[in-house]
Amino acid sequence: MPSTIWVDADACPGVIRETLFRAANRARIPLVLVANQPVRHPPSTYISSLQVAPGFDVADNEIVKRCNNGDLIITADIPLAAEVIEKGATALNPRGELYTGNNIRARLNMRDFMETMRSSGVVTGGPPPLSQTDRKNFADQLDRWITKHQSAN
């Protein structure tokens, strides 16, 4: 079974989606955008979307349910990344950081710590805007995964 790229599309930046669209068509790899609202995408044999019901973690749970060993999941959601890594998939965030079995526990701990800080009233701010370096890092990691995927098939 060919590998699939799954996108946690509710929070995926448009510029990253455009990069994914081009890559899926160029490499002829299935790409599925999962969201709880309609997601626009170019017509393509390789690109589809899956709209799920609204609700907390509904899209994440659907991605976990459907992904397979060897698939690539695009998400900034660290708990989702941890779940798909357990299934043998690869998780990549839109800034180009590859989540692995070696670094996901530390990311989960930091996320939980920041959540505790926010819930106690500390204003932590959000992430900085996506930079050109982030976009390049993402594209480089995506290309590495595609190269590995294509050499395995």
N, C-alpha and C positions, 0 to 999 in steps of 0.2 A: 504494500500500500504506500503511495507517495506521501511524503510529508506535507503538512499544511501550515501556513502562517495564520495564526489566530490573533485578532486585534481587539483589545479591550477598548472599543471605539468611542465610548462615551467621553473619555478624557484624553484621547489621542489628538495631539495638535495636527491641524490641517496640513502643514508642511511635511510632517512625518508621514501622514497618510499618502500624500502625493508621491513621496519617495517609495513607499511600499507598492503603490499602484504600478509605477514604472518597473520596479524590480520583479513583481509577480508576472507581468506581461513579458518582460525580457527573458526571465528564467523559466517561464511556463510552470509556475508553482501556484497551487491553489491558495487564495487569500480570502479569509472570511472575517468580515467586520461584525462584531457582536455588540449590540447596544439596546437600550430600552426605548429608543426613539429611531425613526427612520434615518439612515445614513446614506448620503449621496455618494455615488462612485461611478466611474466611467464604465460604459458597457464593455464587457470583456468575458471571455470564456473562463478566465482564471479568477475573477473577482466576484464575490457575492457578499450579501449581508444577511444577517440573522437578527431579527427584531425580537426581543424577549419582553416579558411583562415588566412593568415598572416595579421597583422594589429594591431594597438593600441587598446587594451582592447577587442579584438574579443573573446578571450577565456573567459575573465571575464564576458562579456555580455552573452555568451552561458551558463555559469554556473548559472548566475542569472536567466536566462530564464527557465532553466530546474530544478533547485533545488526546493524542497518542504519543508514545515514546518516539522521539525524533522530531516532533513538531516544534515550531517556534511560536512563542507567545509574546506579543508586544503589550507591555503594561507597565505602569508606574505603581501599581498596587502590589505592595510587598507581600501581604498574605496570599494573594493570588499567585504571585511568582513562587512562593514556597510550596504551594500545593501542586503546581504543574511540574516543578523540579522533582518532587516526590514521584510523579508519574513517568519521569524520564524525558520530559520535554525540556526545551531551552527557554529561558525567560530573558528578555531584553527590554530595558526601559527606553522611552523616547529620547533620552539624553545620551544613549549609547552605552550605558552601563549594563554589562552582562551579569545577571544574577546566577550564582553557582551554588552547589552544595557547600562550598567552602566559605562563601560570604553571606549567604541568606540569613543565617541565624543572627549575625551581628546586625544586619539591616533590620530584622524584626525587632531586636532588642532596642535599637535606636528609635524606631518608629513608636514602639510602646512607651519609651521614655518621653518622647516629644508629645505624645497623646496625653500622658499624665500631666506634663507641664501645661499644656493648653487647657485641660479640664480644671486645673487649679488656678486659672486666671492669667497665666503668663502669656503674653502676646509673642508668638514666635515668628510671625510673618510667613509668607508663602515662599515657594521656590522662585529663583530669579527667572526672567524670561529666557526662552530657548535661544541660545547663542549660535553663531556660525560654527563654533567649535563643537557644540553639542550635536548639531546637524551632521557634521562631518564624522564625528565619533559613531553616531547611529548608522550612517551609511556604510562606514568601514566594517562595523560589526555585522551588519546585515549581509554585506558582500562575503564576509568570511563564512557565515552560516550557509549561504547559498552555494559557495564553492565546495564546502564540506558535503552538503546535501547532494549536489550533483555528482561528486566523485564517488559517493556511496551507492548511487543508483546506476 
